[in-house]
């Protein structure tokens, strides 16, 4: 799978509304056949920072995502709400779901 984590620093005046601002993009991405997950979290230490954790089935699904109309729309519509260019980590993993954190097993 393609595993991506990105940090979005949102302008303070838009931070509370970011989930709504990104809602169309989020919904469309989650509906892509190759999307495994696409989840936003708000920073605990910085409420203006959102972390996006996303995964796609494979390189083909990742390519379909970045070539989609909703991705191109997001490229135009989301940056005006941001303080800076998002930072990203992108890697390929030989798995297709989350693994259990055995060190904190719940029994």
C-alpha positions, 0 to 999 in steps of 0.5 A, a space after each residue: 500500500 501507499 501510506 501518506 501522512 501530511 501536516 496542514 498548518 491552517 490559518 487560525 481564522 479557518 482552523 475551526 472550519 477546516 473539516 468543513 472546508 476540506 469536506 468535499 475533497 475528503 468525501 470524494 477521496 474516501 469514495 475512490 475504489 483504491 482508497 483504504 483510509 483518509 483520516 484527519 486529526 487536529 493537533 493537540 499541541 497546535 489547534 491550527 495544525 491538522 494531520 492527514 493519514 491516508 492510504 491507497 491500495 497500490 501505486 495505481 490507486 495513488 496515481 488515480 488519486 492525484 490525477 482525479 478531478 477532486 484532487 485538482 480542485 483541492 490543489 486550487 481551493 485549499 491552499 488559500 486557507 493554509 499558512 504554508 505548503 503542507 509537509 508530507 511523508 510518503 512511503 510504500 508498505 508491504 501490508 494493506 491494513 493497520 497492524 496491532 501495537 503488541 506492546 500495548 495489547 488489551 487483554 
